[in-house]
């Protein structure tokens, strides 16, 4: 998908941030379909994998 490629290359976003951006955009498209501004959601059924992140905790 071009939008995903743009977010990765031009904005240099990491995978999980990219997934969030696409989820937000998908909500906007769903809203547009609901109010008949668009005929269909072009992202319907599109999935992006989320990477598990390893979190380090502070030690004293």
C-alpha positions in Angstrom: 0.0 0.0 0.0 1.4 3.4 -0.9 0.3 5.1 2.3 2.2 2.5 4.4 5.3 2.9 2.1 5.1 6.7 2.5 4.9 6.5 6.3 7.9 4.1 6.4 10.2 5.9 4.0 9.3 9.6 4.1 8.3 10.0 7.7 10.6 7.1 8.9 8.0 5.7 11.3 8.5 2.5 13.2 6.2 -0.5 12.7 3.9 0.0 15.7 3.5 3.8 15.1 2.7 3.0 11.5 0.0 0.5 12.6 -1.6 3.2 14.8 -1.6 5.8 11.9 -3.3 3.2 9.7 -5.9 2.4 12.4 -6.7 6.1 12.8 -7.0 6.5 9.0 -9.2 3.4 8.8 -11.6 5.0 11.4 -11.8 8.2 9.3 -12.7 6.1 6.2 -15.3 4.1 8.2 -16.9 7.4 9.2 -16.9 8.7 5.6 -18.6 5.5 4.4 -21.2 5.7 7.3 -22.2 9.2 6.1 -22.0 8.2 2.4 -19.1 10.5 1.6 -17.4 7.4 0.2 -18.8 4.3 -1.4 -16.5 1.9 0.4 -13.5 1.7 2.7 -10.4 1.0 0.7 -8.7 -0.3 3.8 -11.4 -2.8 4.7 -9.7 -6.1 5.7 -6.2 -4.6 5.6 -4.0 -5.8 8.5 -0.6 -4.7 9.6 1.5 -6.8 12.0 2.3 -5.3 15.4 5.8 -6.0 16.7 6.2 -7.0 20.3 8.5 -4.5 22.0 10.9 -5.4 24.8 10.6 -2.9 27.6 13.5 -2.3 30.0 12.7 -1.3 33.5 14.7 1.1 35.7 16.7 -0.6 38.4 18.0 1.2 41.5 
